[in-house]
Amino acid sequence: MGLLKRFVNRLSKTKSNITGRLDKVFFGRKEITDDLLDEIEEILFTSDIGVSTSQELIDRVRDTVSRKELKEAKFLKQALKDEILKLLRLPQKREIIWPENVPLVIMMVGVNGVGKTTTMGKIAYEMVNAGKRTMFVAADTFRAAAIEQLIIWAERSGAEIFKKEEGIDPSAVVFDALEVAKNKLFDTVLIDTAGRLHTKKNLMDELKKIKRVCSKKIIDAPHEIWLVLDATTGQNAISQARMFNDSLGITGIILTKLDGTAKGGVIVGISHQLKIPILYVGLGEGIEDLKPFDPEWFVDAIFD
């Protein structure tokens, strides 16, 4: 199955939630009225695109209508598609820059339950297949199950793993792991982090500490900080993204569980409000079901 067709199949719930309802509103309507635009805005808002992004889209469409560039209701759907695509293209695509003589250090962050460790496994699988020697760092030391899960994904993906006993300081684990990664000439280091702490210590403080330790061990590390979000949480995903970005400076977002939700419109809100590139989307449970995000394919899957 081609990737575009997979997008179409896996995004069927989001498509029904957005364009399925839009088609009902457009049916039998010939003129563009304020009432029609209000109905469209309500659909966008209730599709987890978000209030400000929905308003922005409607304002753009109203502007097009006022300039007489859009005269018939049947063309509104295409106009919306075009404007959504513009918002999705705002965070410019960028290539990962591999540092010389040291491993690429990627810090993976996100709250518990979003699929962070599973996503790490899928990324490692892709990198190992591309010939990159990859190491996992088990820095979520507050949860025994996290280390066990990472061991399983190391075996499945072909990555190696650096771990210590449960409860040890995560920053100490990272410090020692990066020393090993440099000495043994690893290409990539993927650092698993906690999504919740069982102590009174603030999670963001702990993550900032890990970030500082990385930079002390390898110049400019972590080179990437990737945030994993669960698409099924809708607007809450945007709140999480804003919180992590304010504290850490997120360089890329991975949106999981996109195949099982009608809330895929949150992608548009994230792109518009945060301007952070969406790197990958999760389209299923399989090890090859994490795919690079493509704005064109996304809007084609939703609108066509």
N, C-alpha and C positions, 0 to 999 in steps of 0.2 A: 504494500500500500504506500503510495506517495505521501510525502510529508504534508502537502496541502490538504489532501483528502483526509489524512489523520486529524489535522486541525479541525476540519469541518465536522468529522464524526465525534471527536472528543469535546467540541465546544457546542454541541447541540442544545444543551440546557441554557447556556448564555445566549445563544442565537434566538431561541424561543422567547426568552425573557425580554430581549431588546427588540429585534426586528419582527418577531412574531406578533408582538403587541403593536408595533408601529404599523404593520401591514393592515391590522384591523382598523386603526385610526384613519389611515389613508383611504380605505375602501369606500368608493363612491364619492369621495371628496374631490372637487375640481379646483376650487378656489383656495388660496392661502389666506386664512383669517387669523385674527388674534386668538380666537378660541382654539383653533387647530394647533397653533404654536404653543399655547399653554398646555394642551394635552400632550404634545410631544415632550415638552420640558418635564412634565410629571413622570412620563415613562422613563426618561433618562435619569431623573433623580432617584426613582425607585428601582433602578437597575444597578445600584451601587457605583454609579459613575461619580456621584457626589454632588453637593449643592453648587459649589463654586464652578466646578467643571461643566455641569449641566447648564448653568447660567451663561458661561462663556460660549458654549456651543450654540445655544439659542440666540445669543446676541450676534454672533457671527452670521447665523442664518437670516435673522431679521435684517441685518445690514445688507446682505445680498438681495433680499426681497425689496428693501427700500430703494436700492439702486436699479430696480427693475431687471436685474439679471436672472431672477427666478420668478416665474409668473404662474406656474401651474403646480398643484399639489403633488402630482406624480413625480416631480423632479426633486422633491424635498429629501427623499431617502438617499439619493445620490449625493446631494449637498451635505447631508449629515455625515455620510461615509467619508467624503473628502475632508471635512473639518476634523473628524476624529483621527484620520490618518495624519493630518498636520500636527495634532497634539502628540501623537505617539512618536513622531519623528523628532520632537523637540530635544530630548536627550540624545545627542549624537552618538551613533555607534562608534566604538573604538576597539582597537585590537589590544590584546594583552601584550605588554612589553616584558619580555623575559630578561632579567638582569644577567650581567656577565659574571661568571666565576662564583656565583652564589645561587642557592635555590630561590625560586619564586615562592614567596610566603603569602598564603591566602588565609585570612582569619574569617572563619564562618561564624555568624552570629544569628540570633533569632530566639524567640521564646520557645519553651518546651511545647512539643506537640505539632510543630509546623512541618516536620519532616526534614530537619536539618542534617541529621546523621545519615539518613537514607540518601539525601541529595548529595552529600559528600561522597558517598560510595559511587554514585552514578557519575559524578565529575571525575573521580579517580579512575573509573573504568575507561572513560573517554581518553584521559591523559595517558594512561598506561598503554592503551591501544595505539596512541600516537607516538609511542616510544619514549615517554617521559617517565623516569624513575621517580615514584611518588611515595611520600611518607604521610601517614596520618599521625597527628598528635592528639592523644586523649587528654585534653585539658578540661573536660567536664568531669572533675574528680569528685563532685558532690553526689553523683548518682551512679551507683554500681552498674545499673542496666545500660547506661550510656557507653561505658567502656566495653561491656560485653557485646553490645550491638555493633560498635566500631570494629571489634575483632572479626565479627562475621562479615562485615562489608569489606574489610581488608582482604579476606580470603576470596570473596566473590569478585573483587575488582582487580586483584593482583597487586595491590599496594602493600607496603610494609607499614608497621605501626610502632610508635613509641608510646609506652604507657608506664605508669607507676601505680602504687597502691592507692586505693580509694581514700579520699579525705586530705591528700597532700595539697599543698599550695599550687594552684594551677599555673601561676607564673613561673614557679620553680621547674615544673614539668616542661614548659615551653622553652625556658632558658637552656636546659640540658638537651632537649630535642633538637634545637637549632644548631647546637655545637656538633651533635652527631650528624645532622643533615649536611653541614658544611664539610666535615671531615670525610664523609662517605660519598660526597659528590651527588647528592640527590638533586633532581631537577625541580621538584615541586614539593612544598610542604603545605598540607591542609590541616588547619588547627580547629578542632572541635571545641566549642565553648559552652558554658552553662547557659540555660535559658531561664533559670530560676535558682536562687540560692536558698538553702535550708537554714540560713543564719540571718542575723539582722543586718549583715553587710549589704550595701547597695550593689545591685548587679552591675550597673554601669561603671561604678568605681572599680570593680573587679576586672571588667573588660578593658577599661582604660589602662589598668596596671599591666595586663597582658600585652597590650599594644606598646607600652613603653619598653617592656622587656624585649620585645621583638626588635625594636629600633636600636637597643643597646647591643644586641648580639649581631645583627646584620643591618648595615646602613640602609635607610629608606624602607625597612620592613616594619609592619606588613605592607607588601606592595599592593595588595588588594584587601578590602574588607567587604565581604559579600553578605548581604542580609537575606535570609530565607523567610518568606511570608506564605501563609496559608490562604489561598484564594477564597476558601469557603467562609472566611471571617468578614469578607466584604470591607466596609468602611473602617473596621477596626484595624485592618492591615495598614491603612494609610496612617493611622495614629501611631502604630508600632514603628513604621518606617520613619516618621518624623522624630520620634523619641530616640531611636538608635542613631539616626543621622546627626541630630544635634549633639549627641555625646561623642560619636566616634568618627563621623565623616565617612558615610557609606559610599563605596565606589561602584557598586552594582547590586541589583536585586534579582532574586530568583523566586518565582511565584509557583508554588506547588498546588497539587490537587485541582488543577484547572478543569480537568475532565469530569469532575463530580459535582460541579456547582453551577448555579445560574448567576453567580455573582462575578463572572469574569470581567464585567464592565469596570471593576476596580482598577484594572490595568490602565485605563484611560485617565482616571483620577490621579493615580500615582505619577504617571508621566507628566501630566499637566501641573500638578501642585508641587512636586518635589524635584523634577528635572533630573532624576537619577536613572541611568540606563537600566532597562530590564534585560538581563543577559540570557536567562533561560526560563522555560516554563515546563512544569511537570504535567504530562498528558497520560499518566498511568503508573502502575506499580512496577512494571518491568525495568530491568537495568538499562535498557536503551530508550526509555520513555521520557528522558529529560532532553529537551530540544532547545536549540538556540531560538530566541524570540525574534520573529520577523513581523514588523508592523503591517506590511502589505498582506501577508498571509492571514494575519489575525482579522483584519477588517474584511477580507474576502470571505473568510469562514463565517463571519457574523452576518454579513449583508448579502452575500450572493448565494 
